[in-house]
Amino acid sequence: MPPADSLIILSSATLMGLAMLGGLAAWGWSGWLRLKTRELEARSAAPEMPAIGQRIDLADLKERIRKLEAIAAGVDL
């Protein structure tokens, strides 16, 4: 059986290592939360008006619907 002094040193070193790992994990978690907060703020600060590409897609879909309604009604375009 090892002497009591070596067990105290070993357990103290283990405890300090765990404390350092816990501090590092807490620091990383805090940074990740700050990153996600910034992402959410950037997303909410975006303008409400759709982008040009989305408006073009919407206009294209409206045109297709108009053509399909005309075909259903029997009107030649």
HELIX and SHEET records of a PDB file:
HELIX    1   1 ALA A    4  SER A   44  1                                  41    
HELIX    2   2 ILE A   52  ALA A   73  1                                  22    
END                                                                             
